[in-house]
Amino acid sequence: MARWRNMRRGLRKLWEVRRMSQGATKAKMRFSDGDSEMEREKFKSRLGFLLISAGCAIGIGNVYRFPIIAGLSGGAVFVMVYILFLLVLGIPVMTAELAVGRASRRSIAASFDRLECKGQRWHIWKYFGIAGNYILIMCYTTITAWMVIYFFKYLGGGIVELQTPVDLERVFSDMVSAAGIQAVTVVGIIAACFAVCAVGLQQGVEKVTKVMMLLLFAIMLALAIYCCTLDGAREGLKFYLLPDGDSVDGILPVISAAMGQAFFTLSLGMGSIAVFGSYIGKERGLLGESLTIVGLDTFVALMSGFIIFPASFTFAGGVDADTDVGASFLFTNLAGIFNNMPGGRLVGCVFFLLLVFAAVSTVIAVFENIMSFWLDTTRLKRPAVAAINTVLLCVLSLPSVFSNNLLENVSLFGMSIMDFEDFLVAKLLLPVGSIIYVLFCTTRYGWGWKKYFAEVNSGGGPKLAGWMRGYMTFVLPVIIMAVLVLSMIGR
């Protein structure tokens, strides 16, 4: 009997140990499924997060589009209004997108799903958001390819001999008509950038982007200092920095231009910023991080003015009121200015290298958002996701590549394929997505103000004030809607 009782005790203990073990395993599984903060990749440093997030916002539009619009909209008056709209429009939206990413620890693939209440449908936006990322890359890689091709043209030196607008326009036209070289360059860009993302967040995306962004800042600063020593720099800087009411035809066009540029420069609304929020901890408040990212973006835009305005007033007699705001400005007007400068070959080579860094940093940031979307929705690893999307985007990007040559007669709503893709992203998906992020964070029908407010202010640094609730709930969506309407009208 004693032996039988001992055997029963032993079996009972064995059964209890087994139950405890199964319970621990289930708890671990619940933790893994419910909050994978432990297994979520993180940036190696805060500097990496700031530079990569800034790299997502900083693109070629900062370098060429900002100074053109500033020149056409009154110079210093525009700059002042632009900075104001960055503060009242860009920063609040950025805190909302970062907060959704950090609180959910997910990309746009699952961030709304994890934070919304049962029965809500905010997660539907993920399909439009990720589609926007694909559409953006489909046209943006073509423009990036133009920058790469012109960098090598200046490196070779042959283009420096061309100084008239007619000759430079011919060179640009020949380039966009050459479907083969563009396609090869686009494929190379896509393969190289996805290869960076395939290596990993820290060893690939963070390491490469940090180097590119630091070089970008250094090149911009060096070019700005050089251009400020040119003969016409004083007049250019006076136009750029000293407000003059006589240079403004009306305040409403300036407000409209500044509002649009301030909004579109930050690439908000499609989850590209949110994914980087999902990779950071709660050591720092999100208002301070947003201020830093916007500050870096603004630094690049302002430095481009210190390059282009002194050069324009020295070698082009000032700002041309009929200047085209499109990308062709780089390859005709600005190239002509460089070719008339002492050391124009070096300046042009360095400037287009700067543009390559700005464009590629944006491409890598968007690719990382696409990469994270696939990682959150499939069981594939980074190399497999990179391989699939390299092939996929190489095919999807071809219509944009061919829109100026083989498919130049194809029109979508009166626009070329490339212009239509840009219109969908810049004029429609970005503002609509931003409204969704703001309303999701501020209304009781979404995540809610209390949870958003706690997430934004979690950590050190500047804190978001409570009075911002009314502004972000009722005023900010109206401003973004105004941007949407004005951009649609002005297309």
C-alpha positions in Angstrom: 0.0 0.0 0.0 2.8 2.4 0.9 4.5 1.7 -2.5 1.1 2.4 -4.2 0.7 5.7 -2.4 4.2 6.8 -3.3 3.6 5.9 -6.9 0.3 7.9 -6.9 2.2 10.9 -5.4 4.9 10.7 -8.0 2.3 10.6 -10.9 0.4 13.5 -9.4 3.6 15.6 -9.2 4.6 14.6 -12.7 1.1 15.7 -13.9 1.4 19.1 -12.1 4.8 19.7 -13.6 3.4 18.9 -17.0 0.4 21.3 -16.5 2.8 24.1 -15.4 5.0 23.6 -18.4 2.0 23.7 -20.8 0.7 26.8 -19.1 4.1 28.5 -19.5 4.2 27.5 -23.1 0.7 28.9 -23.7 1.5 32.1 -21.9 4.6 32.5 -24.1 2.5 31.9 -27.2 0.0 34.5 -26.0 2.8 36.9 -25.4 4.3 36.3 -28.8 0.9 36.7 -30.6 -0.4 39.6 -28.5 2.6 41.8 -27.9 5.8 41.0 -29.9 7.7 43.9 -28.5 10.5 41.5 -27.5 10.8 40.1 -31.0 10.3 43.4 -32.9 13.4 44.8 -34.5 14.8 48.0 -33.1 17.1 50.7 -34.2 20.6 50.5 -32.8 20.7 54.2 -31.9 18.4 57.2 -31.7 20.5 58.9 -34.3 19.7 56.1 -36.7 15.9 56.5 -36.1 16.1 60.3 -36.6 18.2 60.1 -39.8 16.2 57.3 -41.4 12.9 59.1 -40.6 14.3 62.3 -41.9 15.5 60.4 -45.0 12.0 59.3 -45.6 10.7 62.9 -45.5 13.7 64.4 -47.4 13.5 63.8 -51.1 14.5 65.5 -54.3 11.5 67.8 -53.8 13.2 69.4 -50.9 16.3 70.2 -53.0 14.7 71.6 -56.2 11.0 72.1 -55.7 11.2 74.2 -52.5 13.5 76.9 -53.9 11.5 77.1 -57.1 8.2 77.6 -55.3 9.9 80.0 -52.9 11.2 82.0 -55.9 7.8 82.1 -57.6 5.9 83.0 -54.3 7.8 85.9 -52.9 11.0 84.6 -51.5 11.3 85.3 -47.8 7.6 85.9 -47.3 6.9 82.3 -48.6 9.7 80.9 -46.4 8.1 82.4 -43.2 4.6 81.1 -44.1 6.1 77.7 -45.0 7.8 77.3 -41.6 4.6 78.3 -39.9 2.6 75.6 -41.7 5.3 73.0 -40.8 4.7 73.8 -37.2 0.9 73.8 -37.2 0.3 71.1 -39.8 3.3 68.8 -40.3 4.4 68.2 -36.7 0.9 67.2 -35.3 0.3 64.8 -38.1 3.8 63.3 -37.6 3.2 62.7 -33.9 -0.1 60.9 -34.7 1.6 58.6 -37.3 4.6 57.9 -35.0 2.2 57.2 -32.0 0.2 54.6 -34.0 3.4 52.9 -35.0 5.0 52.8 -31.6 1.9 51.8 -29.7 1.0 49.0 -32.1 4.7 47.8 -32.7 3.5 47.1 -36.2 3.6 48.5 -39.7 0.5 49.8 -41.4 -0.3 46.1 -42.1 -1.6 45.6 -38.6 -1.2 48.9 -36.6 -4.9 49.9 -36.9 -6.0 46.3 -36.3 -4.2 46.2 -33.0 -5.4 49.6 -31.7 -8.9 50.0 -33.0 -11.9 48.8 -31.0 -14.0 45.8 -31.9 -16.3 46.5 -34.9 -14.4 49.5 -36.2 -13.0 49.6 -39.7 -10.0 51.9 -39.6 -7.8 49.0 -40.7 -9.3 49.2 -44.2 -6.9 52.1 -44.8 -3.9 49.7 -44.8 -4.8 48.5 -48.2 -4.8 52.1 -49.6 -1.7 53.0 -47.6 0.4 50.1 -48.9 -0.9 50.7 -52.4 0.3 54.3 -52.1 3.8 53.1 -51.2 3.9 50.9 -54.3 2.5 53.6 -56.6 5.0 56.1 -55.2 7.9 53.8 -55.9 6.6 53.1 -59.4 7.2 56.7 -60.4 9.8 57.8 -57.9 12.4 55.3 -59.0 12.2 56.7 -62.6 13.1 60.2 -61.3 15.8 58.7 -59.2 17.2 57.0 -62.3 17.3 60.5 -64.0 19.5 61.8 -61.1 21.8 58.8 -61.4 22.2 59.2 -65.1 22.9 63.0 -64.8 25.4 62.4 -62.1 27.4 60.2 -64.5 26.9 62.8 -67.2 28.6 65.4 -65.0 31.2 62.9 -63.9 32.1 62.3 -67.5 32.2 66.0 -68.2 30.6 66.1 -71.6 27.5 67.9 -70.5 29.4 70.9 -69.1 30.1 72.2 -72.6 26.4 72.7 -73.2 25.2 76.1 -71.9 22.2 77.1 -73.9 18.7 76.1 -72.7 18.0 74.6 -76.2 21.0 72.2 -76.0 20.2 71.2 -72.4 16.6 70.6 -73.2 17.7 68.4 -76.1 19.9 66.3 -73.8 17.1 65.9 -71.3 14.6 65.0 -74.0 17.1 62.4 -75.4 17.5 60.9 -71.9 13.7 60.4 -71.2 13.3 59.0 -74.7 15.9 56.3 -74.1 13.7 53.6 -72.6 16.6 51.0 -72.3 19.1 53.0 -70.2 16.2 54.2 -67.9 14.9 50.7 -67.4 18.3 49.2 -66.6 19.0 52.1 -64.1 15.6 51.6 -62.4 16.1 47.9 -62.1 19.6 48.5 -60.5 18.1 51.0 -58.1 15.3 48.7 -57.0 17.7 45.7 -56.6 20.3 47.7 -54.7 17.8 49.3 -52.3 15.9 46.0 -51.5 19.3 44.3 -51.0 20.0 46.9 -48.2 16.6 46.1 -46.6 17.2 42.4 -46.9 20.3 42.6 -44.7 18.2 43.8 -41.8 17.1 47.0 -40.0 20.3 47.7 -38.1 23.0 46.3 -40.4 21.3 47.3 -43.6 18.8 50.1 -43.5 20.1 52.0 -40.5 23.8 51.7 -41.4 23.5 52.6 -45.1 21.0 55.5 -44.5 23.0 57.0 -41.7 26.1 57.3 -44.0 24.0 58.7 -46.9 22.2 61.3 -44.8 25.4 62.5 -43.1 27.1 62.9 -46.5 24.0 64.6 -47.8 24.1 67.2 -45.0 27.8 67.7 -45.5 27.5 68.2 -49.2 24.6 70.6 -48.9 26.5 72.7 -46.3 29.7 72.8 -48.5 27.7 73.8 -51.7 25.8 76.4 -49.8 29.0 78.0 -48.4 30.5 78.0 -51.9 27.4 79.6 -53.6 27.2 82.2 -50.9 30.7 83.5 -52.0 29.5 84.1 -55.6 29.2 87.7 -56.9 25.5 87.8 -56.9 25.0 86.0 -53.6 24.1 89.2 -51.8 21.1 90.0 -54.0 20.0 86.3 -53.9 20.2 86.1 -50.2 18.4 89.4 -49.8 15.5 88.1 -51.9 15.6 84.8 -50.0 15.8 86.0 -46.4 14.4 89.6 -46.2 10.6 89.8 -46.6 9.5 92.3 -49.2 5.8 93.0 -49.8 6.5 94.2 -53.4 7.6 90.7 -54.4 4.2 89.2 -53.5 1.2 89.4 -55.8 -1.2 88.3 -53.1 -1.1 86.6 -49.7 -3.6 83.9 -50.7 -1.4 82.3 -53.4 1.5 82.4 -51.0 -0.5 80.7 -48.3 -1.7 78.0 -50.7 1.8 77.3 -52.0 3.3 77.2 -48.5 0.6 75.0 -47.2 1.0 72.5 -50.0 4.8 72.4 -49.8 4.8 72.0 -46.0 2.4 69.1 -46.2 3.8 67.1 -49.1 7.4 67.4 -48.1 7.0 65.1 -45.0 5.5 62.1 -46.8 2.8 61.6 -44.1 -0.3 59.5 -44.3 0.8 56.2 -45.9 2.5 54.6 -42.9 6.1 55.2 -44.0 6.8 57.2 -40.9 4.7 55.0 -38.6 6.8 51.9 -39.4 9.9 53.7 -37.9 7.8 54.5 -34.8 7.2 50.8 -34.4 11.0 50.2 -34.2 11.7 52.6 -31.3 11.3 52.4 -27.5 9.5 54.8 -25.1 12.6 56.6 -23.8 11.8 59.7 -25.7 8.5 61.6 -26.2 7.2 61.7 -29.8 6.8 65.5 -30.0 10.5 66.1 -29.5 11.3 63.4 -32.1 8.9 64.9 -34.6 10.4 68.4 -34.1 13.9 67.0 -34.8 12.8 65.1 -37.9 10.9 68.2 -39.3 13.9 70.3 -38.4 16.3 68.1 -40.4 13.8 68.2 -43.4 13.6 71.9 -43.1 17.4 72.3 -42.9 17.8 70.5 -46.3 15.0 72.7 -47.9 16.6 75.9 -46.6 20.1 74.9 -47.6 18.9 74.3 -51.1 17.8 77.9 -51.2 21.3 79.0 -50.1 22.6 77.1 -53.1 20.1 78.0 -55.8 19.3 81.6 -55.2 22.9 82.9 -55.1 23.7 80.9 -58.2 20.6 82.1 -60.0 21.2 85.8 -59.2 24.8 85.4 -60.2 24.5 83.5 -63.5 20.8 83.8 -64.5 20.0 87.4 -63.5 17.6 86.4 -60.7 14.4 84.3 -60.5 12.5 83.6 -63.7 8.8 84.0 -63.1 8.0 81.5 -65.9 10.2 78.8 -64.4 8.7 75.3 -64.6 8.2 73.7 -61.2 8.6 70.2 -62.6 11.7 68.0 -62.4 12.9 69.2 -65.8 14.0 72.4 -64.1 17.0 70.5 -62.7 18.2 69.4 -66.1 17.7 72.6 -68.1 17.7 75.8 -65.9 19.8 74.6 -63.1 22.2 72.6 -65.3 22.7 75.8 -67.4 23.6 77.7 -64.2 26.1 75.1 -63.2 27.7 75.0 -66.6 28.3 78.8 -66.5 29.9 78.6 -63.0 33.7 78.3 -62.4 34.2 74.6 -61.5 30.7 73.8 -62.9 31.6 70.2 -63.6 32.5 69.6 -60.0 29.5 71.5 -58.7 27.1 69.7 -61.0 28.6 66.3 -60.2 28.4 66.9 -56.4 24.9 68.4 -56.6 23.5 65.5 -58.5 25.2 63.1 -56.1 23.4 65.0 -53.4 20.1 64.4 -55.2 20.9 60.7 -55.6 21.4 60.4 -51.8 18.2 62.3 -51.1 16.2 60.1 -53.6 17.7 56.8 -52.5 17.2 57.5 -48.8 13.5 57.9 -49.6 13.4 54.8 -51.7 15.0 52.7 -48.9 12.6 54.1 -46.3 9.5 53.3 -48.5 11.0 49.8 -49.2 11.4 49.2 -45.5 7.7 50.0 -45.0 6.8 47.5 -47.8 9.2 45.0 -46.2 7.6 45.4 -42.8 4.1 45.0 -44.3 5.1 41.7 -45.7 6.9 40.5 -42.5 3.8 41.4 -40.5 1.4 39.6 -42.8 3.4 36.5 -44.0 5.9 34.1 -42.5 8.5 35.0 -45.1 12.0 36.2 -44.1 13.6 39.5 -45.3 15.6 37.9 -48.2 12.6 36.2 -49.6 10.4 39.4 -49.3 13.2 41.4 -50.9 13.5 39.0 -53.8 9.7 38.9 -54.5 9.3 42.6 -54.3 12.4 43.3 -56.5 10.8 41.4 -59.3 7.4 42.8 -58.6 8.4 46.4 -58.6 10.8 46.1 -61.6 7.7 45.0 -63.5 5.3 47.6 -62.0 7.8 50.5 -62.6 8.0 49.9 -66.3 4.9 51.9 -67.3 6.4 54.9 -65.6 9.7 54.4 -67.3 8.0 54.1 -70.7 5.5 57.0 -70.1 7.9 59.4 -71.8 8.9 57.1 -74.7 7.2 53.9 -75.7 3.9 54.8 -73.9 4.0 58.6 -74.4 0.7 58.5 -76.3 -1.1 56.8 -73.4 -3.1 59.2 -71.3 -5.0 58.7 -68.0 -7.4 61.5 -67.2 -5.4 63.9 -69.3 -2.1 62.9 -67.6 0.8 60.7 -68.6 1.2 57.5 -66.6 4.0 58.9 -64.5 2.1 62.1 -63.8 -1.0 60.2 -62.9 0.8 58.0 -60.4 2.3 61.1 -58.8 -1.1 62.7 -58.7 -2.7 59.7 -56.9 0.0 59.7 -54.2 0.7 63.4 -53.7 -2.7 64.9 -54.3 -5.0 62.2 -52.9 -3.6 59.4 -50.8 -1.2 61.6 -48.6 -3.8 64.1 -47.4 -6.6 61.5 -47.0 -4.2 59.2 -45.1 -3.2 62.1 -42.8 -6.8 62.9 -42.0 -7.4 59.3 -41.1 -4.4 59.2 -38.8 -5.4 62.4 -37.1 -9.1 61.4 -36.6 -8.1 57.9 -35.4 -5.9 59.4 -32.7 -8.2 62.2 -31.5 -11.8 60.9 -31.7 -13.7 58.4 -29.5 -14.6 56.5 -32.7 -11.0 55.5 -33.1 -8.0 54.9 -30.8 -9.0 58.0 -28.8 -7.3 61.1 -27.5 -6.3 59.7 -24.1 -4.4 56.8 -25.4 -2.8 58.9 -28.1 -1.9 61.7 -25.7 -0.3 59.2 -23.3 1.7 57.6 -26.1 3.0 60.8 -27.4 4.1 62.1 -24.0 5.7 58.8 -22.9 9.4 59.4 -22.4 11.6 62.4 -22.0 11.6 65.7 -24.0 9.0 68.2 -24.9 5.4 67.3 -24.1 2.2 67.8 -26.1 -0.1 70.3 -24.4 -3.6 69.2 -23.5 -5.2 72.2 -25.2 -4.0 70.7 -28.6 -7.0 68.3 -28.4 -9.5 70.8 -29.8 -7.1 72.0 -32.5 -6.2 68.5 -33.6 -9.7 67.2 -33.5 -11.6 70.0 -35.3 -9.2 72.5 -36.9 -6.3 70.3 -38.2 -8.6 68.0 -40.3 -10.1 71.1 -41.9 -6.7 72.4 -42.8 -5.7 69.1 -44.4 -9.0 69.0 -46.3 -8.2 72.5 -47.6 -4.8 71.2 -48.8 -6.6 68.4 -50.5 -9.1 70.6 -52.3 -6.4 73.2 -53.3 -4.1 70.5 -54.7 -6.9 69.0 -56.7 -8.0 72.3 -58.1 -4.4 73.3 -58.9 -3.4 70.1 -60.7 
